Amino acid sequence: MTLPFALAVEDIPARDITEEDVKLFAVRASNDDPAAFGMLYRLYFPQLFTFINFRVSSREDAEDLANAVFEKALRAIERYQPKPAQFSTWLYTIAKNCIIDHYRRRRLPVDSEADAAVIPSTDLANDPMPRVLSEERKRTLREALLDLTPDQREVVECRFFFELSIQETAAAMLKTEGAVKALQFRALEGLQKLLTEDIIL
């Protein structure tokens, strides 16, 4: 007798899950299987939260937005098609739109979202020093990212914050894989120079 799906997926280490597994979870989720959607949540929440937390000014906003992304994904899961968009690319698109809506609700220009995100959170823990240092590192990296082109910045966000593959990034940005690789190379080269100059100064 096979294990129920809800138990079976919990026993699979995230590192062993393949793209085909994700497609299967998405198909099951679209057929009203809560265990499958729960597995997708477990797989993608960490990278989704990291991506959003970098783009907004407080951890609380990031948590709220990450949950809002999954709520939207759950409502739309019946319409999700495994091809051509992979689940991670589809989720990235939802996340990006949620961030845009987040800034529009605050009546900030969408083009200024990265600038707005530089504002540090004032909600510090009992020992504020680790949080202050973390916010300082985030601020430094955000400011360096602002010196990149919009396409270079999006490649960095897709590849290193949302952890999309080159292929997934190309699909999300509607570019060729070669163009993504070139943008990534120039972005990392620029960031290395900018961050090195910041350390020297």
C-alpha positions in Angstrom: 0.0 0.0 0.0 1.4 3.4 -0.9 1.6 6.3 1.6 -1.0 9.0 1.4 0.4 11.9 -0.7 0.4 14.3 2.3 2.7 11.9 4.2 4.8 11.0 1.2 5.8 14.6 0.2 6.8 15.4 3.8 9.4 12.7 3.6 11.1 14.1 0.5 14.1 16.4 1.3 13.8 19.7 -0.6 17.2 19.1 -2.3 15.9 15.9 -3.9 12.8 17.5 -5.5 13.1 17.8 -9.2 11.4 20.1 -11.7 9.1 17.2 -12.6 8.2 16.8 -9.0 7.2 20.5 -8.8 5.1 20.1 -11.9 3.4 17.2 -10.3 2.7 19.1 -7.1 1.3 22.0 -9.1 -1.0 19.7 -11.1 -2.2 18.1 -7.9 -2.7 21.5 -6.3 -4.7 22.6 -9.2 -6.9 19.6 -8.7 -7.7 20.8 -5.1 -5.0 18.8 -3.3 -4.0 20.9 -0.2 -1.1 18.7 0.6 0.5 19.4 -2.8 0.0 23.1 -2.4 1.5 22.8 1.1 4.6 21.2 -0.3 4.9 24.1 -2.8 4.6 26.5 0.0 7.3 24.7 2.0 9.6 24.6 -1.0 9.3 28.2 -2.1 8.5 30.3 1.0 12.2 30.8 2.1 13.4 32.2 -1.3 10.1 34.1 -1.8 10.5 35.8 1.6 14.2 36.6 1.0 13.3 38.2 -2.3 10.5 40.3 -0.8 12.4 41.2 2.4 15.1 42.7 0.3 12.6 44.9 -1.6 10.6 46.3 1.3 11.5 48.3 4.4 10.3 46.0 7.2 10.3 42.3 8.0 6.6 42.5 8.9 5.7 43.9 5.5 7.8 41.1 3.9 6.0 38.4 5.9 2.6 39.9 5.0 3.5 40.2 1.3 4.9 36.6 1.1 1.7 35.2 2.5 -0.3 37.4 0.2 1.6 36.0 -2.8 0.7 32.4 -1.7 -2.9 33.4 -1.2 -3.0 34.8 -4.7 -1.3 31.7 -6.0 -3.8 29.5 -4.3 -6.7 31.4 -5.7 -5.2 31.1 -9.2 -3.7 27.6 -9.0 -6.5 26.1 -11.1 -5.4 28.3 -14.0 -1.7 27.4 -13.7 -0.3 25.5 -16.6 3.1 23.7 -16.1 4.2 24.8 -19.6 5.5 27.2 -20.8 5.9 28.8 -17.4 7.5 26.8 -14.6 6.0 27.2 -11.1 8.9 29.3 -9.8 8.6 31.7 -12.7 4.9 32.0 -12.3 5.3 32.6 -8.5 8.0 35.2 -9.2 5.6 37.1 -11.5 2.9 37.1 -8.8 5.5 38.3 -6.2 6.7 41.1 -8.5 3.2 42.3 -9.0 2.4 42.2 -5.3 5.5 44.4 -4.6 4.4 46.9 -7.2 0.9 47.0 -5.6 2.5 47.4 -2.2 4.2 50.6 -3.3 1.2 51.9 -5.2 -1.0 51.6 -2.1 1.5 53.8 -0.3 1.3 56.3 -3.2 5.0 55.9 -4.1 6.1 55.9 -7.7 6.7 52.3 -8.8 10.0 53.3 -10.3 11.1 54.5 -6.8 10.4 51.2 -5.1 14.1 50.4 -4.7 14.7 53.8 -3.2 11.8 53.4 -0.8 13.1 50.0 0.3 16.3 51.6 1.5 14.5 53.1 4.5 15.6 51.0 7.5 13.2 49.3 9.8 12.8 50.8 13.3 11.4 47.6 14.7 14.5 46.3 16.4 14.9 43.3 18.7 16.1 43.5 22.3 19.6 43.4 21.1 19.5 45.8 18.1 23.2 45.4 17.0 22.8 42.3 14.8 19.7 43.9 13.2 21.4 47.2 12.6 24.4 45.5 11.0 22.0 43.4 8.8 20.1 46.5 7.8 23.4 48.3 7.0 24.5 45.4 4.7 21.1 45.4 3.0 21.3 49.2 2.6 24.8 49.0 1.0 23.8 46.3 -1.4 20.5 48.1 -2.3 22.4 51.3 -3.1 24.9 49.3 -5.2 22.0 47.7 -7.1 20.6 51.1 -7.9 23.7 51.8 -9.9 23.0 48.9 -12.2 20.6 49.0 -15.2 17.0 47.9 -14.5 17.7 44.7 -16.5 20.9 43.9 -14.6 19.1 44.5 -11.3 16.2 42.2 -12.2 18.7 39.5 -13.2 20.4 39.7 -9.8 17.0 39.6 -8.1 15.8 36.6 -10.1 19.1 34.6 -9.8 20.3 35.4 -6.3 17.2 36.4 -4.3 14.5 34.4 -5.9 17.0 31.6 -6.9 15.6 31.2 -10.4 17.8 29.2 -12.9 19.2 30.9 -16.0 16.3 29.3 -18.0 13.7 30.4 -15.5 15.1 34.0 -15.4 15.0 34.1 -19.2 11.4 33.1 -19.2 10.5 35.6 -16.4 12.2 38.4 -18.3 11.2 37.4 -21.8 14.9 37.3 -22.8 17.2 34.6 -24.3 19.4 32.6 -21.9 22.5 34.2 -23.6 21.2 37.7 -22.8 20.6 36.7 -19.2 24.1 35.3 -18.8 25.6 38.5 -20.3 23.4 40.7 -18.0 24.4 38.6 -15.0 28.1 38.8 -15.9 28.0 42.6 -16.3 25.9 43.0 -13.1 28.2 41.0 -10.9 31.2 42.7 -12.4 29.6 46.1 -11.6 28.5 45.1 -8.1 32.0 43.8 -7.3 33.5 47.1 -8.3 30.9 49.2 -6.5 31.1 47.2 -3.2 34.9 47.1 -3.3 34.9 50.9 -3.7 32.4 51.2 -0.8 34.7 49.1 1.5 37.8 51.2 0.6 36.0 54.5 1.2 
